[in-house]
Amino acid sequence: MDATETGSAPRITVDRDRCIGAGQCVLAAPEVFTQDDDGLVDLLPGHEDAAGDAHVRDVPMACPVQAVTISDG
């Protein structure tokens, strides 16, 4: 059963205090993540859920400090 069947999409959470600006999130899912002027992770507006990008599930493992988490809704 996927998120559309259960009615809740996975949620992306970013911990900007933990972020070191490695940019792996942006490389893995550029449609979802960006970096601010300091190089820290930011979600692009409207992408708080992980349903829109097939690669977003790879981001938590790609981040060297696990600043990005995805929780099932």
MDTraj code that builds the backbone (N, CA, C; nanometers):
import mdtraj as md
import numpy as np

residues = "MET ASP ALA THR GLU THR GLY SER ALA PRO ARG ILE THR VAL ASP ARG ASP ARG CYS ILE GLY ALA GLY GLN CYS VAL LEU ALA ALA PRO GLU VAL PHE THR GLN ASP ASP ASP GLY LEU VAL ASP LEU LEU PRO GLY HIS GLU ASP ALA ALA GLY ASP ALA HIS VAL ARG ASP VAL PRO MET ALA CYS PRO VAL GLN ALA VAL THR ILE SER ASP GLY".split()
xyz = np.array([
    [0.0852, -0.1170, 0.0000],
    [0.0000, 0.0000, 0.0000],
    [0.0905, 0.1243, 0.0000],
    [0.0628, 0.2210, -0.0874],
    [0.1444, 0.3414, -0.0926],
    [0.0750, 0.4577, -0.0235],
    [0.1414, 0.5729, -0.0219],
    [0.0903, 0.6898, 0.0505],
    [-0.0434, 0.7378, -0.0024],
    [-0.0670, 0.7214, -0.1333],
    [-0.1948, 0.7672, -0.1880],
    [-0.3089, 0.6785, -0.1414],
    [-0.2801, 0.5517, -0.1130],
    [-0.3844, 0.4625, -0.0652],
    [-0.4156, 0.4865, 0.0819],
    [-0.3153, 0.5259, 0.1602],
    [-0.3374, 0.5485, 0.3024],
    [-0.3848, 0.6902, 0.3309],
    [-0.3666, 0.7798, 0.2348],
    [-0.4121, 0.9160, 0.2518],
    [-0.3097, 1.0091, 0.3132],
    [-0.1920, 0.9587, 0.3459],
    [-0.0900, 1.0456, 0.4039],
    [0.0428, 1.0233, 0.3319],
    [0.1045, 1.1326, 0.2937],
    [0.2317, 1.1265, 0.2229],
    [0.3462, 1.1320, 0.3227],
    [0.4591, 1.0733, 0.2869],
    [0.5772, 1.0859, 0.3728],
    [0.6151, 1.2321, 0.3903],
    [0.6705, 1.2671, 0.5053],
    [0.7106, 1.4038, 0.5356],
    [0.8623, 1.4135, 0.5409],
    [0.9146, 1.5211, 0.4842],
    [1.0574, 1.5494, 0.4874],
    [1.0833, 1.6467, 0.6016],
    [1.1831, 1.6158, 0.6822],
    [1.2257, 1.7048, 0.7902],
    [1.3734, 1.7336, 0.7716],
    [1.4107, 1.8612, 0.7806],
    [1.5518, 1.8981, 0.7713],
    [1.5966, 1.9603, 0.9038],
    [1.7172, 1.9242, 0.9450],
    [1.7771, 1.9782, 1.0656],
    [1.8910, 2.0701, 1.0221],
    [1.8592, 2.1978, 1.0069],
    [1.9581, 2.2943, 0.9575],
    [2.0716, 2.3142, 1.0574],
    [2.0493, 2.2856, 1.1856],
    [2.1569, 2.2951, 1.2839],
    [2.2607, 2.1854, 1.2625],
    [2.2177, 2.0742, 1.2092],
    [2.3072, 1.9614, 1.1837],
    [2.3749, 1.9724, 1.0469],
    [2.3111, 2.0390, 0.9521],
    [2.3589, 2.0499, 0.8141],
    [2.4994, 2.1117, 0.8087],
    [2.5861, 2.0516, 0.7253],
    [2.7212, 2.1052, 0.7048],
    [2.7398, 2.1585, 0.5630],
    [2.6339, 2.1573, 0.4843],
    [2.6398, 2.2141, 0.3500],
    [2.7091, 2.1270, 0.2469],
    [2.7079, 1.9965, 0.2663],
    [2.7725, 1.9060, 0.1708],
    [2.7021, 1.9053, 0.0352],
    [2.5736, 1.9333, 0.0324],
    [2.4996, 1.9429, -0.0930],
    [2.4554, 1.8116, -0.1536],
    [2.4704, 1.7027, -0.0814],
    [2.4303, 1.5724, -0.1349],
    [2.2793, 1.5635, -0.1555],
    [2.2041, 1.6350, -0.0734],
    [2.0585, 1.6367, -0.0889],
    [2.0196, 1.6994, -0.2228],
    [2.0859, 1.8081, -0.2577],
    [2.0572, 1.8782, -0.3832],
    [2.0989, 1.7924, -0.5019],
    [2.2111, 1.7243, -0.4901],
    [2.2554, 1.6363, -0.5985],
    [2.1595, 1.5191, -0.6180],
    [2.1084, 1.4646, -0.5082],
    [2.0192, 1.3486, -0.5170],
    [1.8782, 1.3856, -0.5614],
    [1.8274, 1.5001, -0.5173],
    [1.6884, 1.5382, -0.5469],
    [1.6784, 1.6891, -0.5691],
    [1.7305, 1.7390, -0.6814],
    [1.7310, 1.8838, -0.7058],
    [1.5930, 1.9454, -0.7243],
    [1.4919, 1.8640, -0.7470],
    [1.3557, 1.9152, -0.7608],
    [1.2929, 1.9432, -0.6246],
    [1.3587, 1.8964, -0.5167],
    [1.3026, 1.9072, -0.3822],
    [1.3871, 1.9964, -0.2918],
    [1.5196, 1.9891, -0.3066],
    [1.6103, 2.0588, -0.2154],
    [1.6902, 2.1671, -0.2859],
    [1.7290, 2.2658, -0.2079],
    [1.8198, 2.3709, -0.2531],
    [1.9106, 2.4052, -0.1356],
    [2.0053, 2.4940, -0.1595],
    [2.0912, 2.5420, -0.0521],
    [2.0786, 2.6927, -0.0444],
    [2.0803, 2.7449, 0.0794],
    [2.0709, 2.8890, 0.0973],
    [2.2076, 2.9539, 0.0740],
    [2.2183, 3.0821, 0.0983],
    [2.3432, 3.1541, 0.0739],
    [2.4588, 3.1035, 0.1596],
    [2.4277, 3.0397, 0.2714],
    [2.5307, 2.9821, 0.3578],
    [2.5616, 2.8368, 0.3230],
    [2.4926, 2.7830, 0.2222],
    [2.5140, 2.6450, 0.1807],
    [2.4321, 2.5434, 0.2566],
    [2.3420, 2.5891, 0.3439],
    [2.2615, 2.4970, 0.4234],
    [2.1366, 2.4536, 0.3469],
    [2.0923, 2.3336, 0.3773],
    [1.9784, 2.2737, 0.3080],
    [1.8506, 2.3539, 0.3308],
    [1.7724, 2.3644, 0.2255],
    [1.6385, 2.4216, 0.2289],
    [1.5490, 2.3358, 0.1414],
    [1.4243, 2.3217, 0.1833],
    [1.3247, 2.2575, 0.0979],
    [1.2691, 2.3613, 0.0019],
    [1.2501, 2.3241, -0.1204],
    [1.1831, 2.4130, -0.2140],
    [1.0359, 2.4203, -0.1746],
    [0.9742, 2.5361, -0.1887],
    [0.8338, 2.5516, -0.1482],
    [0.7437, 2.4463, -0.2125],
    [0.6559, 2.3908, -0.1307],
    [0.5609, 2.2919, -0.1784],
    [0.6120, 2.1493, -0.1790],
    [0.7316, 2.1269, -0.1246],
    [0.7901, 1.9923, -0.1268],
    [0.8108, 1.9359, 0.0127],
    [0.7216, 1.9673, 0.1039],
    [0.7337, 1.9172, 0.2391],
    [0.7041, 1.7675, 0.2478],
    [0.6343, 1.7162, 0.1479],
    [0.6126, 1.5717, 0.1448],
    [0.7065, 1.5107, 0.0419],
    [0.7322, 1.3849, 0.0582],
    [0.8303, 1.3158, -0.0251],
    [0.7670, 1.2451, -0.1444],
    [0.6413, 1.2726, -0.1713],
    [0.5700, 1.1984, -0.2745],
    [0.6078, 1.2374, -0.4170],
    [0.6631, 1.3568, -0.4376],
    [0.6817, 1.4067, -0.5725],
    [0.8101, 1.3706, -0.6438],
    [0.9063, 1.3076, -0.5773],
    [1.0348, 1.2815, -0.6407],
    [1.0823, 1.1420, -0.6032],
    [1.1102, 1.0603, -0.7019],
    [1.1512, 0.9225, -0.6782],
    [1.2855, 0.9130, -0.6061],
    [1.3701, 1.0127, -0.6195],
    [1.5046, 1.0079, -0.5611],
    [1.5113, 1.0619, -0.4187],
    [1.4041, 1.1213, -0.3699],
    [1.4074, 1.1842, -0.2385],
    [1.4334, 1.0821, -0.1277],
    [1.3931, 0.9593, -0.1475],
    [1.4169, 0.8539, -0.0464],
    [1.5658, 0.8221, -0.0311],
    [1.6481, 0.8592, -0.1289],
    [1.7920, 0.8360, -0.1217],
    [1.8643, 0.9413, -0.0377],
    [1.8007, 1.0537, -0.0147],
    [1.8674, 1.1677, 0.0492],
    [1.9145, 1.1396, 0.1921],
    [1.8342, 1.0805, 0.2800],
    [1.8842, 1.0584, 0.4161],
    [2.0147, 0.9785, 0.4210],
    [2.0302, 0.8812, 0.3341],
    [2.1535, 0.8026, 0.3320],
    [2.2677, 0.8777, 0.2643],
    [2.2345, 0.9668, 0.1728],
    [2.3382, 1.0435, 0.1026],
    [2.3960, 1.1537, 0.1897],
    [2.3186, 1.2039, 0.2839],
    [2.3637, 1.3136, 0.3702],
    [2.4666, 1.2605, 0.4702],
    [2.5867, 1.3182, 0.4712],
    [2.6910, 1.2668, 0.5599],
    [2.6639, 1.2882, 0.7083],
    [2.5714, 1.3779, 0.7425],
    [2.5403, 1.4034, 0.8838],
    [2.3936, 1.3740, 0.9172],
    [2.3226, 1.3096, 0.8254],
    [2.1815, 1.2745, 0.8437],
    [2.0983, 1.3937, 0.8886],
    [2.1147, 1.5054, 0.8191],
    [2.0374, 1.6269, 0.8478],
    [1.8983, 1.6211, 0.7875],
    [1.8737, 1.5244, 0.7005],
    [1.7438, 1.5091, 0.6358],
    [1.6842, 1.3747, 0.6776],
    [1.5607, 1.3785, 0.7230],
    [1.4895, 1.2553, 0.7556],
    [1.3571, 1.2535, 0.6816],
    [1.3094, 1.1342, 0.6557],
    [1.1797, 1.1159, 0.5922],
    [1.1000, 1.0210, 0.6807],
    [0.9842, 1.0676, 0.7211],
    [0.8971, 0.9859, 0.8044],
    [0.7701, 0.9542, 0.7270],
    [0.7262, 0.8319, 0.7399],
    [0.6018, 0.7930, 0.6751],
    [0.4857, 0.8592, 0.7473],
    [0.3999, 0.9228, 0.6654],
    [0.2891, 1.0012, 0.7172],
    [0.2017, 0.9249, 0.8059],
])
top = md.Topology()
chain = top.add_chain()
for i, resn in enumerate(residues, 1):
    res = top.add_residue(resn, chain, resSeq=i)
    for name in ("N", "CA", "C"):
        top.add_atom(name, md.element.get_by_symbol(name[0]), res)
traj = md.Trajectory(xyz[None], top)
